[in-house]
Amino acid sequence: MELATRPYDAISVETIARRAGVHRATLYRRWSTVEGVVAAALGEAAQDRIPVPDEGSLEADLVALAGALARTLSDPLGLGVMRVMVLGGRGPGPLYALGQQFWRGRVEGMSVIVRRAVDRSELPVRTDARVLLGALAAPICYQALVVGRDPDAGDALLAARATIVAAQAGLFAEHGPAASSEQRERELQNTPEPG
């Protein structure tokens, strides 16, 4: 895939056609823009790169998930896909729509990790899976996309453990507009000690 060898803004229908060994008219018949071709390719490539772990505990699941993300972002194709998904999320068009669909699907699929942890009493009942997963992914994505360093197993472990401590402290609990500061304080006091 072109994303593994060049930045998104250097990709054209011509470079994609050349790499695929087809005439550019073949691509133009199906997709009118580079964005459309890339969106179609990403839709297939991105969905199954990081499976949902089921290791028996919240810590093991989050370490496995963070490790899979770190490995994905250490791979040129995985990093290229992530860059496009992040850039594509900034405006209307096929990449934006694909990015929204992809992220929504990933959060829905991965939220089973949080549900299992709640069922095992490892997390507060109202833990927001979307916020927890964002907190887990953020430091790993930061290393890859901002610092420019391949994230490693140490980054994954640190992200998982920090996320668990914050989640068990109730920092990722869902709070509607009616939730009072007293209610939030009560929930924080009733949260088990991390360990």
BAKEMI-968216 format. One record per residue (C-alpha): residue number from 1; residue in three letters; z, y, x. Coordinates in steps of 0.02 Angstrom, whole numbers, plus 50000, padded with zeros to 5 digits. Layout:
# BAKEMI-968216
atom nr: NUM&rest: ALA&pz: Z&py: Y&px: X
...
***
This chain:
# BAKEMI-968216
atom nr: 1&rest: MET&pz: 50000&py: 50000&px: 50000
atom nr: 2&rest: GLU&pz: 49955&py: 50173&px: 50062
atom nr: 3&rest: LEU&pz: 50134&py: 50235&px: 50041
atom nr: 4&rest: ALA&pz: 50192&py: 50125&px: 50184
atom nr: 5&rest: THR&pz: 50075&py: 50209&px: 50308
atom nr: 6&rest: ARG&pz: 50058&py: 50391&px: 50256
atom nr: 7&rest: PRO&pz: 50150&py: 50525&px: 50156
atom nr: 8&rest: TYR&pz: 50106&py: 50544&px: 49973
atom nr: 9&rest: ASP&pz: 50020&py: 50711&px: 49997
atom nr: 10&rest: ALA&pz: 49901&py: 50631&px: 50125
atom nr: 11&rest: ILE&pz: 49842&py: 50499&px: 50002
atom nr: 12&rest: SER&pz: 49677&py: 50519&px: 49912
atom nr: 13&rest: VAL&pz: 49572&py: 50410&px: 49799
atom nr: 14&rest: GLU&pz: 49456&py: 50389&px: 49949
atom nr: 15&rest: THR&pz: 49595&py: 50324&px: 50063
atom nr: 16&rest: ILE&pz: 49656&py: 50205&px: 49928
atom nr: 17&rest: ALA&pz: 49479&py: 50141&px: 49895
atom nr: 18&rest: ARG&pz: 49446&py: 50117&px: 50081
atom nr: 19&rest: ARG&pz: 49608&py: 50019&px: 50104
atom nr: 20&rest: ALA&pz: 49571&py: 49914&px: 49949
atom nr: 21&rest: GLY&pz: 49393&py: 49882&px: 50006
atom nr: 22&rest: VAL&pz: 49314&py: 49954&px: 49848
atom nr: 23&rest: HIS&pz: 49207&py: 50105&px: 49809
atom nr: 24&rest: ARG&pz: 49303&py: 50257&px: 49747
atom nr: 25&rest: ALA&pz: 49201&py: 50253&px: 49585
atom nr: 26&rest: THR&pz: 49288&py: 50088&px: 49545
atom nr: 27&rest: LEU&pz: 49456&py: 50176&px: 49548
atom nr: 28&rest: TYR&pz: 49393&py: 50330&px: 49455
atom nr: 29&rest: ARG&pz: 49334&py: 50219&px: 49311
atom nr: 30&rest: ARG&pz: 49514&py: 50169&px: 49277
atom nr: 31&rest: TRP&pz: 49616&py: 50315&px: 49345
atom nr: 32&rest: SER&pz: 49561&py: 50496&px: 49354
atom nr: 33&rest: THR&pz: 49688&py: 50551&px: 49485
atom nr: 34&rest: VAL&pz: 49780&py: 50491&px: 49639
atom nr: 35&rest: GLU&pz: 49940&py: 50512&px: 49540
atom nr: 36&rest: GLY&pz: 49875&py: 50388&px: 49410
atom nr: 37&rest: VAL&pz: 49828&py: 50258&px: 49541
atom nr: 38&rest: VAL&pz: 49995&py: 50276&px: 49630
atom nr: 39&rest: ALA&pz: 50092&py: 50271&px: 49467
atom nr: 40&rest: ALA&pz: 50008&py: 50107&px: 49418
atom nr: 41&rest: ALA&pz: 50044&py: 50031&px: 49590
atom nr: 42&rest: LEU&pz: 50225&py: 50090&px: 49589
atom nr: 43&rest: GLY&pz: 50253&py: 50022&px: 49415
atom nr: 44&rest: GLU&pz: 50217&py: 49849&px: 49482
atom nr: 45&rest: ALA&pz: 50295&py: 49864&px: 49655
atom nr: 46&rest: ALA&pz: 50458&py: 49953&px: 49616
atom nr: 47&rest: GLN&pz: 50526&py: 49855&px: 49470
atom nr: 48&rest: ASP&pz: 50579&py: 49698&px: 49561
atom nr: 49&rest: ARG&pz: 50625&py: 49763&px: 49734
atom nr: 50&rest: ILE&pz: 50813&py: 49764&px: 49702
atom nr: 51&rest: PRO&pz: 50881&py: 49622&px: 49593
atom nr: 52&rest: VAL&pz: 51041&py: 49636&px: 49490
atom nr: 53&rest: PRO&pz: 51180&py: 49550&px: 49590
atom nr: 54&rest: ASP&pz: 51307&py: 49435&px: 49507
atom nr: 55&rest: GLU&pz: 51431&py: 49393&px: 49645
atom nr: 56&rest: GLY&pz: 51589&py: 49372&px: 49540
atom nr: 57&rest: SER&pz: 51678&py: 49536&px: 49577
atom nr: 58&rest: LEU&pz: 51641&py: 49722&px: 49568
atom nr: 59&rest: GLU&pz: 51660&py: 49743&px: 49756
atom nr: 60&rest: ALA&pz: 51543&py: 49599&px: 49796
atom nr: 61&rest: ASP&pz: 51415&py: 49659&px: 49667
atom nr: 62&rest: LEU&pz: 51416&py: 49839&px: 49732
atom nr: 63&rest: VAL&pz: 51409&py: 49785&px: 49914
atom nr: 64&rest: ALA&pz: 51261&py: 49673&px: 49873
atom nr: 65&rest: LEU&pz: 51174&py: 49810&px: 49772
atom nr: 66&rest: ALA&pz: 51205&py: 49943&px: 49905
atom nr: 67&rest: GLY&pz: 51145&py: 49823&px: 50040
atom nr: 68&rest: ALA&pz: 50985&py: 49786&px: 49945
atom nr: 69&rest: LEU&pz: 50954&py: 49973&px: 49924
atom nr: 70&rest: ALA&pz: 50987&py: 50004&px: 50109
atom nr: 71&rest: ARG&pz: 50865&py: 49865&px: 50157
atom nr: 72&rest: THR&pz: 50735&py: 49932&px: 50036
atom nr: 73&rest: LEU&pz: 50748&py: 50108&px: 50108
atom nr: 74&rest: SER&pz: 50737&py: 50040&px: 50285
atom nr: 75&rest: ASP&pz: 50568&py: 49965&px: 50243
atom nr: 76&rest: PRO&pz: 50418&py: 50085&px: 50255
atom nr: 77&rest: LEU&pz: 50351&py: 50033&px: 50085
atom nr: 78&rest: GLY&pz: 50520&py: 50045&px: 50000
atom nr: 79&rest: LEU&pz: 50551&py: 50216&px: 50077
atom nr: 80&rest: GLY&pz: 50377&py: 50273&px: 50024
atom nr: 81&rest: VAL&pz: 50406&py: 50214&px: 49846
atom nr: 82&rest: MET&pz: 50573&py: 50305&px: 49839
atom nr: 83&rest: ARG&pz: 50498&py: 50466&px: 49907
atom nr: 84&rest: VAL&pz: 50364&py: 50464&px: 49774
atom nr: 85&rest: MET&pz: 50488&py: 50421&px: 49637
atom nr: 86&rest: VAL&pz: 50597&py: 50567&px: 49690
atom nr: 87&rest: LEU&pz: 50451&py: 50688&px: 49707
atom nr: 88&rest: GLY&pz: 50371&py: 50625&px: 49547
atom nr: 89&rest: GLY&pz: 50529&py: 50664&px: 49451
atom nr: 90&rest: ARG&pz: 50501&py: 50850&px: 49468
atom nr: 91&rest: GLY&pz: 50367&py: 50884&px: 49339
atom nr: 92&rest: PRO&pz: 50255&py: 50819&px: 49201
atom nr: 93&rest: GLY&pz: 50122&py: 50689&px: 49235
atom nr: 94&rest: PRO&pz: 50105&py: 50502&px: 49263
atom nr: 95&rest: LEU&pz: 50228&py: 50497&px: 49409
atom nr: 96&rest: TYR&pz: 50358&py: 50593&px: 49311
atom nr: 97&rest: ALA&pz: 50341&py: 50478&px: 49162
atom nr: 98&rest: LEU&pz: 50345&py: 50325&px: 49274
atom nr: 99&rest: GLY&pz: 50498&py: 50392&px: 49368
atom nr: 100&rest: GLN&pz: 50592&py: 50425&px: 49206
atom nr: 101&rest: GLN&pz: 50548&py: 50253&px: 49138
atom nr: 102&rest: PHE&pz: 50591&py: 50169&px: 49304
atom nr: 103&rest: TRP&pz: 50761&py: 50254&px: 49327
atom nr: 104&rest: ARG&pz: 50810&py: 50225&px: 49144
atom nr: 105&rest: GLY&pz: 50762&py: 50042&px: 49159
atom nr: 106&rest: ARG&pz: 50854&py: 50019&px: 49323
atom nr: 107&rest: VAL&pz: 51014&py: 50098&px: 49255
atom nr: 108&rest: GLU&pz: 51004&py: 49992&px: 49097
atom nr: 109&rest: GLY&pz: 50975&py: 49835&px: 49199
atom nr: 110&rest: MET&pz: 51111&py: 49871&px: 49327
atom nr: 111&rest: SER&pz: 51238&py: 49927&px: 49197
atom nr: 112&rest: VAL&pz: 51282&py: 49743&px: 49171
atom nr: 113&rest: ILE&pz: 51377&py: 49757&px: 49337
atom nr: 114&rest: VAL&pz: 51492&py: 49886&px: 49257
atom nr: 115&rest: ARG&pz: 51510&py: 49788&px: 49094
atom nr: 116&rest: ARG&pz: 51562&py: 49632&px: 49190
atom nr: 117&rest: ALA&pz: 51686&py: 49733&px: 49294
atom nr: 118&rest: VAL&pz: 51761&py: 49808&px: 49136
atom nr: 119&rest: ASP&pz: 51774&py: 49634&px: 49060
atom nr: 120&rest: ARG&pz: 51867&py: 49576&px: 49218
atom nr: 121&rest: SER&pz: 51981&py: 49730&px: 49205
atom nr: 122&rest: GLU&pz: 51916&py: 49796&px: 49371
atom nr: 123&rest: LEU&pz: 51860&py: 49961&px: 49294
atom nr: 124&rest: PRO&pz: 51919&py: 50077&px: 49154
atom nr: 125&rest: VAL&pz: 51840&py: 50035&px: 48987
atom nr: 126&rest: ARG&pz: 51739&py: 50194&px: 48971
atom nr: 127&rest: THR&pz: 51662&py: 50192&px: 49146
atom nr: 128&rest: ASP&pz: 51490&py: 50273&px: 49141
atom nr: 129&rest: ALA&pz: 51368&py: 50154&px: 49228
atom nr: 130&rest: ARG&pz: 51241&py: 50292&px: 49259
atom nr: 131&rest: VAL&pz: 51365&py: 50400&px: 49353
atom nr: 132&rest: LEU&pz: 51438&py: 50253&px: 49450
atom nr: 133&rest: LEU&pz: 51265&py: 50192&px: 49504
atom nr: 134&rest: GLY&pz: 51216&py: 50368&px: 49556
atom nr: 135&rest: ALA&pz: 51373&py: 50383&px: 49662
atom nr: 136&rest: LEU&pz: 51334&py: 50217&px: 49744
atom nr: 137&rest: ALA&pz: 51153&py: 50259&px: 49783
atom nr: 138&rest: ALA&pz: 51175&py: 50441&px: 49835
atom nr: 139&rest: PRO&pz: 51245&py: 50417&px: 50012
atom nr: 140&rest: ILE&pz: 51118&py: 50281&px: 50052
atom nr: 141&rest: CYS&pz: 50973&py: 50386&px: 49988
atom nr: 142&rest: TYR&pz: 51043&py: 50536&px: 50083
atom nr: 143&rest: GLN&pz: 51035&py: 50438&px: 50247
atom nr: 144&rest: ALA&pz: 50855&py: 50385&px: 50216
atom nr: 145&rest: LEU&pz: 50781&py: 50539&px: 50133
atom nr: 146&rest: VAL&pz: 50879&py: 50684&px: 50208
atom nr: 147&rest: VAL&pz: 50949&py: 50626&px: 50375
atom nr: 148&rest: GLY&pz: 50794&py: 50522&px: 50411
atom nr: 149&rest: ARG&pz: 50892&py: 50370&px: 50471
atom nr: 150&rest: ASP&pz: 50875&py: 50193&px: 50409
atom nr: 151&rest: PRO&pz: 51032&py: 50155&px: 50309
atom nr: 152&rest: ASP&pz: 51122&py: 49999&px: 50368
atom nr: 153&rest: ALA&pz: 51253&py: 49874&px: 50309
atom nr: 154&rest: GLY&pz: 51393&py: 49993&px: 50363
atom nr: 155&rest: ASP&pz: 51322&py: 50130&px: 50252
atom nr: 156&rest: ALA&pz: 51309&py: 50007&px: 50108
atom nr: 157&rest: LEU&pz: 51489&py: 49948&px: 50128
atom nr: 158&rest: LEU&pz: 51557&py: 50125&px: 50139
atom nr: 159&rest: ALA&pz: 51458&py: 50180&px: 49985
atom nr: 160&rest: ALA&pz: 51518&py: 50028&px: 49886
atom nr: 161&rest: ARG&pz: 51701&py: 50050&px: 49933
atom nr: 162&rest: ALA&pz: 51702&py: 50238&px: 49901
atom nr: 163&rest: THR&pz: 51619&py: 50211&px: 49733
atom nr: 164&rest: ILE&pz: 51747&py: 50079&px: 49684
atom nr: 165&rest: VAL&pz: 51895&py: 50191&px: 49730
atom nr: 166&rest: ALA&pz: 51822&py: 50335&px: 49628
atom nr: 167&rest: ALA&pz: 51778&py: 50223&px: 49480
atom nr: 168&rest: GLN&pz: 51948&py: 50138&px: 49476
atom nr: 169&rest: ALA&pz: 52030&py: 50310&px: 49479
atom nr: 170&rest: GLY&pz: 51935&py: 50349&px: 49318
atom nr: 171&rest: LEU&pz: 51820&py: 50480&px: 49393
atom nr: 172&rest: PHE&pz: 51667&py: 50400&px: 49313
atom nr: 173&rest: ALA&pz: 51742&py: 50379&px: 49139
atom nr: 174&rest: GLU&pz: 51638&py: 50445&px: 48996
atom nr: 175&rest: HIS&pz: 51712&py: 50601&px: 48920
atom nr: 176&rest: GLY&pz: 51639&py: 50684&px: 48767
atom nr: 177&rest: PRO&pz: 51661&py: 50868&px: 48731
atom nr: 178&rest: ALA&pz: 51819&py: 50829&px: 48631
atom nr: 179&rest: ALA&pz: 51908&py: 50747&px: 48778
atom nr: 180&rest: SER&pz: 52057&py: 50853&px: 48825
atom nr: 181&rest: SER&pz: 52129&py: 50876&px: 48998
atom nr: 182&rest: GLU&pz: 52286&py: 50786&px: 48937
atom nr: 183&rest: GLN&pz: 52181&py: 50636&px: 48883
atom nr: 184&rest: ARG&pz: 52093&py: 50632&px: 49052
atom nr: 185&rest: GLU&pz: 52261&py: 50643&px: 49142
atom nr: 186&rest: ARG&pz: 52331&py: 50498&px: 49037
atom nr: 187&rest: GLU&pz: 52179&py: 50392&px: 49082
atom nr: 188&rest: LEU&pz: 52199&py: 50432&px: 49266
atom nr: 189&rest: GLN&pz: 52383&py: 50385&px: 49261
atom nr: 190&rest: ASN&pz: 52343&py: 50219&px: 49176
atom nr: 191&rest: THR&pz: 52212&py: 50171&px: 49305
atom nr: 192&rest: PRO&pz: 52262&py: 50026&px: 49419
atom nr: 193&rest: GLU&pz: 52282&py: 50061&px: 49604
atom nr: 194&rest: PRO&pz: 52123&py: 50023&px: 49704
atom nr: 195&rest: GLY&pz: 52137&py: 49869&px: 49808
***
